[in-house]
Amino acid sequence: MPAFNNQKYLELQAQKISERISKFNNKLYLEFGGKIFDDYHASRVLPGFASDSKVKMLLGLKEKVEIIITINAKDIQTSKMRADHGISYEDEVFRMIEQFNKMDLYVGSVVITRYNSEPAIEIFKRKLAIINIPVYFHYAIEGYPEDTDKILSEDGFVDYIMPQIYFGFLHEVMPFMETLYTWNF
C-alpha cells in the first residue's frame, strides 16, 4: 500500500480550501508550487501521490476557480526551457491555457513578474492578446529577494520567510546545516 493516500489528499484539500474561501468573502488566492498537470517530482518523493493531483483538486472546485498563470520576464527573455517537455516556459504558458480550457477551467489572466519592456515580452503579450487573455505586470522590487534585512524590516513587505533548502548535508558550497543556520534570523 502506498505511503500517501491520494484520494484522501484530494478530499481534505478541497474541503479545507472551500472552508478558507468562505472565510474570505468567497475569494482566496492559492499558489501551486511545482508543476500543476504533471508533478513528477512530488509523485517521486511521495509514493502514492498522483502527478495530476493538483489539477484534479481544482476540477473538484471548478465553479469557484479562476486560474492566474505567472511567468518570470527573464524566463521569456532567455527562452528558458522546461527540460521534461523540451519546450520553453513561454510555450508552457500556452500549453497550460489550452489544457485548462479543455477541462473547462477558467484562465482569467497571465501575470508577468519582474516585468521590463524587452521586445520578447512585448511579443509574448501580443500573442496572449490574440487569444483574449489579459496580461498584468509585477515590476522588479529593489533588493528583492536578496536583501532579507530590508524585506523583513518595518519598511519591508514580508512578514516572514519560510525557505526550502534543497542542498544536501555534505554539499560542497551550501551544506544543509550551515545553510539552515544562515536562514535562522
C-alpha positions in Angstrom: 0.0 0.0 0.0 1.4 3.5 -0.9 2.5 5.7 1.9 0.4 8.6 0.5 -3.4 8.4 0.2 -4.1 10.4 -2.9 -7.9 10.2 -2.6 -7.8 11.4 1.0 -5.5 14.2 0.0 -7.9 15.4 -2.7 -10.9 15.3 -0.4 -9.1 17.1 2.5 -7.6 19.7 0.3 -10.9 20.5 -1.4 -12.7 20.6 2.0 -10.1 22.9 3.6 -9.9 25.2 0.5 -13.7 25.5 0.5 -13.6 26.4 4.2 -11.0 29.1 3.6 -12.9 30.5 0.6 -15.9 31.0 2.8 -13.9 32.9 5.3 -12.6 35.5 2.8 -15.7 36.8 1.1 -15.5 33.9 -1.5 -12.1 34.9 -2.7 -8.9 33.0 -1.9 -5.6 33.1 -3.8 -3.6 29.9 -3.8 -0.1 29.4 -5.3 0.7 26.0 -6.6 4.3 25.2 -6.4 5.8 22.7 -8.9 4.1 21.5 -12.0 0.3 21.5 -11.9 -0.5 18.9 -14.6 2.4 16.7 -14.3 4.2 17.0 -10.9 6.5 14.0 -11.3 8.8 15.3 -8.6 6.0 15.1 -6.0 4.9 11.7 -7.2 8.5 10.5 -7.0 9.1 11.7 -3.4 5.6 10.8 -2.1 4.8 7.3 -3.2 1.0 7.2 -4.0 0.8 10.9 -5.0 -0.6 11.1 -8.5 1.2 13.5 -10.8 -2.1 15.2 -11.7 -3.4 15.6 -8.2 -3.3 19.4 -8.2 -5.4 19.7 -11.3 -7.9 17.1 -10.1 -8.4 19.1 -6.9 -9.0 22.2 -9.0 -11.6 20.3 -11.1 -13.4 19.5 -7.9 -13.7 23.2 -7.3 -14.3 24.1 -10.9 -17.2 26.5 -10.3 -15.1 28.6 -7.8 -11.8 28.7 -9.7 -10.1 31.4 -11.8 -6.6 30.5 -12.9 -4.0 33.2 -13.0 -0.7 32.0 -14.6 2.5 33.7 -13.7 5.8 33.7 -15.6 9.0 35.5 -14.9 10.0 38.0 -17.6 13.6 36.7 -17.5 12.3 33.2 -18.5 10.7 34.8 -21.6 13.8 36.8 -22.5 16.2 33.9 -22.1 13.8 31.4 -23.8 14.2 29.2 -20.7 13.4 25.6 -21.4 11.3 23.1 -19.5 13.6 20.2 -19.6 11.0 17.4 -19.1 8.9 18.5 -22.1 11.6 20.2 -24.2 9.5 23.4 -24.6 10.1 27.0 -23.5 8.4 28.4 -20.4 6.6 30.8 -22.8 5.2 27.8 -24.7 4.4 26.1 -21.4 2.0 29.0 -20.6 0.1 28.4 -23.9 0.1 24.7 -23.2 -1.4 25.2 -19.8 -4.0 27.6 -21.1 -5.0 25.1 -23.7 -5.2 22.3 -21.1 -7.2 24.4 -18.7 -9.6 25.3 -21.5 -10.1 21.7 -22.4 -11.0 21.0 -18.8 -13.4 24.0 -18.7 -11.3 25.7 -16.1 -11.3 29.5 -16.5 -8.0 31.2 -17.2 -8.5 34.8 -16.2 -5.1 36.3 -16.9 -1.4 35.9 -17.1 1.0 37.9 -14.8 4.5 38.6 -16.0 6.7 39.0 -12.9 9.8 41.2 -12.8 8.5 42.9 -15.8 10.6 45.1 -18.1 9.8 46.2 -21.6 12.0 43.9 -23.5 10.9 43.1 -27.1 10.4 39.4 -26.3 8.0 40.3 -23.6 6.0 42.6 -25.8 5.7 39.8 -28.4 4.5 37.4 -25.7 2.0 40.0 -24.5 0.6 40.4 -28.1 0.3 36.6 -28.5 -1.8 36.5 -25.3 -4.0 39.4 -26.5 -4.7 37.4 -29.7 -6.4 34.7 -27.6 -8.1 37.3 -25.3 -6.0 36.6 -22.2 -5.4 39.8 -20.2 -1.9 40.5 -19.1 -0.8 42.1 -15.9 2.7 43.1 -14.7 4.6 42.8 -11.5 7.7 45.0 -11.5 11.1 44.2 -10.0 11.4 45.4 -6.4 14.8 46.7 -5.5 16.6 44.4 -3.1 14.1 41.6 -3.5 14.6 38.7 -2.8 18.2 39.0 -1.7 18.1 41.8 0.9 16.2 39.9 3.7 17.1 42.6 6.3 15.1 45.2 4.3 12.4 42.8 3.3 11.6 41.8 6.9 12.1 45.3 8.3 9.3 47.7 9.3 9.8 49.3 5.8 9.7 45.9 4.2 6.9 44.0 2.7 7.1 40.4 4.1 6.1 39.2 7.5 8.2 36.0 7.4 10.2 33.8 5.1 10.0 30.1 5.1 12.9 28.8 2.9 13.1 25.5 1.3 16.6 24.1 1.5 17.4 21.7 -1.3 21.1 21.3 -0.5 22.4 18.0 1.0 24.2 17.8 4.3 27.5 17.3 2.5 27.0 19.9 -0.3 30.4 21.5 -1.1 29.2 25.1 -1.3 26.0 25.1 0.8 25.9 22.3 3.3 22.4 21.9 4.8 23.1 22.7 8.4 25.2 25.8 7.6 22.5 27.0 5.2 19.8 26.4 7.8 21.7 28.5 10.4 22.2 31.2 7.8 18.4 31.4 7.4 17.8 31.3 11.1 17.4 35.0 11.7 
